[in-house]
């Protein structure tokens, strides 16, 4: 997600650039909403940012504030209807929102909104409906209310459960907010100098600030609402002190965030490299070459090589025009994507004992295909090292870590996984070493996919869909 308030600047172009930097967070659809003080124009479609927008489209979107979104579906089908931003006509120009996360109480919220079962297109659409129906928007829908969106957010968002970060706009305000656990990231940046800012930027990750020339100011606090308008930036806390409990998704560090992002004040690349160093100490192996699975496995492979003394080299070439297979919504497409994306460097592999470092194993699709490629290219041994613990429980907060039936580590022992993948050995990084590698003392994390301890209660209907694996510890059900 991306948002910008910058009078006198080409906000549509800034939003395009920001979304381009965030393309890794969603590949299914892209869109932006631009406001000029009187009207809001929304453009969205299926596909990548560069498919949806071109120079002509961007140049036809004048205004002084904008939000943008790239979608990766975890709730709601991958259709145009569910592309974001979501728009509602309310109180003058209306409002638009973009959402990163996944709500866990949609049935309760839909009942509150008076929506029939099966009508809800997505949790983002449901939030827009609740905001439009909030008391702050009551009365004549054509009558402008300068602070209606802010008051509606303060009324509605404390009702939400799950993971959510939002960027929103009305005719003259840009808003950003995080859930009280801070499960999904959101940061604030400044355009121009400290004493004379030209504008303000909100983004899911810091590289989007870099690409538009904005300086990083800070990460939004869990539960914090930031409102930006002609008077600058003001902030308020929407949740009680007891509700605020920082639990950033640890998978952001493992895989999801860009390596040049900064979270909890730590650069992701450095954390991933330290994961590899600790993995080499925890699970050593005799080998001739260490290689990483592009792209997110490479920093950990570099760390493994440095700590083990085994030479680091490239074993696979990535086609840079293929997206991330993890966030492809269809299993067949994921398998085809692996074959299209990676190709072996045979001269580097032939006759070698190879250590392959990857960030995680979800279904085993990528790793099985990689091992087959390496064997066919002449690898004598293949030892797989994973820079995170086994993924044992599904995620209900916006990462596509699916049901227990699809999680290979929840269904199989390590020897069984070794046999299925065709590797000579397999080892995972421990959770203690993963946290140590991130090196953010005092920081809180959601580790539900690794431990089964869910920081936000999961409704029984959703939890039942993830049955057929070892029960989480009692603390997860408290």
Residue, then its C-alpha position, 0 to 999 in steps of 0.5 A: x500500500x502507498x499513500x501521498x499528500x503533496x500539493x503541487x506534486x504529481x501525486x499519481x506519478x509518485x503513487x505509480x513509483x511507490x506501487x512499483x517498489x511494492x509490487x512484490x507484496x501483490x501481483x494480482x491487481x493494482x489500483x490507485x485513487x486520486x483526490x483533487x479536493x472536490x472529487x476522487x478518481x479511482x483506476x484499478x484493474x487486474x495485473x501488475x502495476x505496469x499493466x494497469x497504468x501507463x504514462x497516459x493513464x497517470x497523466x490524466x489523474x491530477x490531484x494533490x493526494x492519492x492512495x495505491x494498492x497491489x493485491x495479494x488475495x487471502x480473503x475474497x476471490x482474485x477478481x476485478x470486483x475485489x481489486x483495490x482501492x475500494x470506493x464509497x460515495x459518502x458526504x461529498x466526494x466520498x472516500x477510498x481505502x486500501x487494505x493490507x491484512x485479513x480480518x477474523x470476525x467478518x461474519x460478525x461485522x457483516x451482521x452488524x452492517x446488515x449484509x446477508x451471508x455470502x454477499x461480502x466480496x472481501x473484508x476490505x469491501x466490508x470495512x468500506x461498507x461499515x465506514x460509509x454507514x457510520x454515524x459520522x456520515x449520517x444525513x445528507x450524502x451530498x453534504x461535505x463533512x471535513x472530518x467525517x472519515x476520521x470520525x468514522x474510522x475512530x468508530x469502526x476500526x475498534x470493532x475489527x479483529x485480525x490484522x489490518x493496515x489501511x491507507x485511506x483518503x477523502x477529498x482533503x485528508x490522507x489517513x493511515x492506521x495499523x491494528x493494535x498488534x501491528x501485525x502488518x507494517x506501515x510507515x511514514x515518510x516526508x517529502x522535502x526538508x524537516x522545516x519545510x515539508x513538501x508533502x507526506x507519504x505512507x507506505x507498507x515498506x521503506x523502499x517505496x519512500x526511497x523511490x519517491x525521494x521521501x525521508x523515513x520518519x518512523x513506523x506507525x505504532x500499533x493502533x495508531x491513526x495518522x491524519x494528514x492534511x494542509x495543516x500537517x500530520x496529527x495522530x491519535x491512538x484508537x485502542x486502549x493501552x491493554x489492547x496494544x501489544x506489538x506483534x509484527x508478523x515474523x514472516x515479513x523478515x523471513x520472506x515477505x518484505x524486500x531485503x532493503x526494507x527496514x522493520x523494527x529499525x533493522x534492515x531485512x537483508x542483514x537479518x536474513x544474512x544472520x539467519x544463514x550464519x546461525x543456521x550454519x552453526x546449528x546444522x553444519x554439513x560437509x559440502x563443496x558449494x553453498x547456493x541460495x534459492x533466488x531471491x529471498x534465500x540468497x542473503x541467508x546462503x551468503x551468511x551460511x557460506x561465511x560462517x561455514x567456510x564453504x564457498x558461496x556460488x550461484x547454482x540457479x539463474x532466475x528469470x527476472x520477468x517471473x513474479x513470486x510463486x509463493x503469492x500465486x493463488x493457484x497451485x498449478x500456476x505455482x508449479x509452472x512458475x517454478x519451472x519458468x523462473x529458475x534454471x540451473x548453472x550446470x558447470x557450477x553444479x556438476x559433481x558437487x555436494x551442494x548446500x541449498x539455502x531457502x527461506x521456508x517450505x510451505x507446500x514443497x513445490x519450489x524445493x522439489x522442483x529445484x532439487x530435481x533440476x540440481x540432480x539433473x544438472x549433476x549434483x552429487x549431493x543436495x543438502x537443504x537448509x531452511x532459514x526459518x522453523x517448520x511452518x506448522x499452522x495456517x495463517x489467518x492474518x493475511x499471509x498465504x500459509x494455508x490449511x494444515x493439509x497443504x503444509x508439508x511440515x504439518x503432515x510429514x516428519x523430516x525423514x519423510x520430507x527428505x524423501x519427498x523432496x529428494x534431498x540428502x539432508x534437511x534442517x530448519x533454523x530454530x525459532x530462538x535463532x530466528x529471533x536472535x538473527x533479527x536482533x531487535x531486543x524487546x520487539x514483539x512478533x506473531x509466530x502463529x504459523x510456527x508455534x500455533x499461538x495466535x495473538x488474535x483469537x481465531x473463530x472456530x469455523x476458521x480454525x476448524x478449516x485448519x484441522x488435521x495437525x498437532x494441536x497447538x499448546x494450551x496457551x494458543x487457546x487461552 
